[in-house]
Amino acid sequence: GLPEVIHDGKSGFLFNVAQTDEAAEKAVRLLKDKDLYHSIKEAALTATQEMFAMNKVVSQYEQIYLS
């Protein structure tokens, strides 16, 4: 995951891809903790909708092309 997009522990989990134990631990934690799962799911959905809203993304691309 990208730290610019994911807030560790709030809208997802960040981990070193070489640390498979850490990735597995975080996945199991999500599977076992329904409240955490729902909270992360909602935060991720909200963040994604805000960061990648069509009008925002189109405006950013327009600025790139214009520059």
N, C-alpha and C positions, 0 to 999 in steps of 0.2 A: 504494500500500500504506500501511498504517497503522503508524507506528513503535511503537505500543503492542503490535502483534501480530507484526511482522516485525523480526527483528534483522538489519540490513543486512550482507550477505555471509555470514551463517550460516544463516538460515532463509528467505532470499529476498533481493531487492534493492530498495532504495528509490531513487527518483529523482524529479526534478522532471518532471511530465508535459509541461511545455513544452520539455523537453530531449529531443527525440526521438532525437538522436544518442546520448545517454547510455543511453537505454532500449534502443536497438538494439545498442549495444556490449555491454551486460550480457546481452542475450538470446543474442547470438552467442557470448559467452564461455561461457555455460551449454551451448550446443549443442556447442561444441568440447571442453570439458573434462568428460569423463565422471565423473571422481572428484569434481569440484566439484558436478556435477549430482546425483550420488547422495548426497553429504554434505548438500547443501541440502534435497533431497527428504526425507531421513530426519529432519533437524532440524525441518523444517516440519511433518511428520506428527506427530512427538513433541510439539512445542509446541501444535499444534492439538488433539491429544487431551487434553493437560493443561488448556489454557485453556477448552476448550469441552466438557468431559466433561458428560454429561447431569446427573449428580447435582450438579455444581458450578453449572451454569447454572440448573437448577430452583431450587436454594437461593437464588441471587442474585435471581431473579424473585420468589420468595416474600418475601424481605426488602424488595424494592421495594414489593410490594403491601401488606405489613404496615405499612410506614412511611407 
